[in-house]
Amino acid sequence: MTDPASTPPASTPPTSTRTDKGVRGFELDIHVAFTQPLPAAQARAALLTLDGFTVDLYRPHPAALHADQSGGDAPDEVPSARLTGPLRDPEALRAGLSALLGGPARYVEVGVRGFLRSAAGQTEWMPWKRNAVLPRADVARVTFEEGVRFVLE
């Protein structure tokens, strides 16, 4: 027989490691701009080369699309995405970046960025200390130095 106090209630939602509260540290921050807006499913499929990250798809605000007067919904197209998470395997990440830059990505910004996460769960990102612009073929020169953003275009 199990102790009822040790089993969580069935209605408790799973906790996310992304919202650890009252934490500061460094996390990999990647911004991918696609050569043309992609359908959401196709954008997610393209980003599978970078496994293990939290993905935020960026869509234009509906008011900025100047939708026609018919009141139709905005197209489900994604011009860019942001991925965040811990840096696990730099070589695998470089291979994934090369694959993206050889395919649907117009440019990629990547770096290890400082953050502060408040007790309320709000994340504040620290400004970049330095930017380094590299040709898209020079992914091997990305060093993942804290506070340095590499722009591969």
C-alpha positions in Angstrom: 0.0 0.0 0.0 1.3 3.4 -1.0 1.3 6.5 1.2 -1.3 9.0 -0.2 0.9 11.9 0.9 3.8 10.8 -1.3 1.8 10.5 -4.6 1.0 13.8 -6.4 -2.6 14.5 -7.3 -3.6 13.5 -10.8 -4.6 17.1 -11.7 -1.2 18.6 -11.0 0.4 19.9 -14.2 4.0 18.9 -15.0 6.6 21.4 -13.9 8.9 22.9 -16.5 12.6 23.2 -16.0 12.5 26.5 -18.0 10.8 28.4 -15.2 13.0 27.7 -12.2 12.3 30.7 -10.1 14.9 32.9 -8.4 17.8 31.6 -10.6 20.6 33.3 -12.5 23.0 31.8 -14.9 23.9 31.3 -18.6 21.9 29.6 -21.3 22.3 29.1 -25.0 20.3 31.6 -27.0 19.7 31.0 -30.7 17.7 33.1 -33.1 17.0 31.7 -36.6 15.6 33.8 -39.4 14.2 31.8 -42.3 14.8 32.7 -46.0 11.0 32.9 -46.4 8.2 32.5 -43.9 7.5 28.8 -43.3 4.3 27.0 -42.1 4.6 26.3 -38.4 4.9 22.6 -38.9 7.6 23.0 -41.5 9.5 25.5 -39.2 9.4 23.0 -36.3 10.6 20.2 -38.6 13.5 22.4 -39.8 14.5 23.1 -36.2 14.7 19.4 -35.3 18.4 19.6 -36.3 18.9 21.5 -33.0 17.5 18.9 -30.5 16.8 19.5 -26.8 16.0 23.3 -26.8 12.9 25.2 -25.9 11.4 26.6 -29.2 9.5 29.8 -29.6 8.1 30.4 -33.1 7.8 34.1 -33.9 4.8 35.1 -35.9 3.9 38.7 -37.0 1.3 40.4 -35.0 -2.1 40.2 -36.8 -2.5 44.0 -36.9 0.8 44.3 -38.7 -0.3 42.0 -41.5 -2.9 44.4 -42.8 -5.4 41.6 -43.1 -8.0 42.1 -45.8 -11.5 43.3 -45.0 -13.0 39.8 -45.2 -11.9 39.1 -41.6 -10.0 36.0 -42.5 -7.3 34.6 -40.1 -3.7 35.5 -40.6 -1.7 32.8 -42.4 0.1 30.4 -40.1 3.6 31.4 -41.3 6.7 31.7 -39.2 9.5 34.1 -40.3 11.9 33.3 -37.4 12.3 31.3 -34.2 14.2 31.4 -31.0 15.7 28.4 -29.2 17.0 28.5 -25.7 18.4 25.9 -23.3 21.7 24.5 -21.9 24.7 23.9 -24.1 25.3 20.2 -24.1 27.4 19.2 -27.1 29.1 22.0 -29.0 30.1 19.9 -32.0 26.6 18.5 -32.5 25.2 22.1 -32.2 27.7 23.3 -34.8 26.6 20.5 -37.2 22.9 21.5 -36.6 23.7 25.1 -37.3 25.6 24.2 -40.5 22.5 22.1 -41.6 20.2 25.1 -41.0 22.5 27.6 -42.8 22.7 25.2 -45.7 18.9 24.9 -45.9 16.1 27.1 -44.7 18.0 29.7 -42.6 18.8 33.2 -43.9 21.0 33.9 -40.9 21.5 32.6 -37.3 22.5 34.4 -34.2 23.9 32.2 -31.5 25.6 32.7 -28.1 25.7 31.8 -24.4 23.7 34.6 -22.7 23.3 35.5 -19.1 19.9 35.7 -17.5 18.1 36.5 -14.3 14.9 34.7 -13.4 12.8 36.4 -10.7 10.9 34.6 -8.0 7.8 35.3 -10.0 9.2 33.4 -13.0 10.0 36.5 -15.2 13.2 36.0 -17.2 15.4 39.0 -17.9 18.2 38.5 -20.4 21.5 40.3 -20.0 22.8 42.4 -22.9 25.5 40.9 -25.1 29.0 42.0 -24.2 30.3 41.6 -27.8 29.0 40.7 -31.3 31.0 38.8 -33.8 29.8 38.6 -37.4 31.0 35.5 -39.4 30.4 34.1 -42.8 27.8 31.4 -42.8 30.5 28.8 -43.7 32.5 29.6 -40.6 30.4 27.7 -38.0 33.6 26.1 -36.7 34.7 29.5 -35.4 31.8 29.8 -33.0 33.3 29.5 -29.5 30.2 29.7 -27.2 32.0 32.2 -25.0 29.7 33.7 -22.3 28.2 37.0 -23.4 29.3 36.9 -27.0 26.8 36.7 -29.8 27.9 35.2 -33.1 25.9 36.2 -36.2 26.3 33.8 -39.1 25.1 35.2 -42.3 
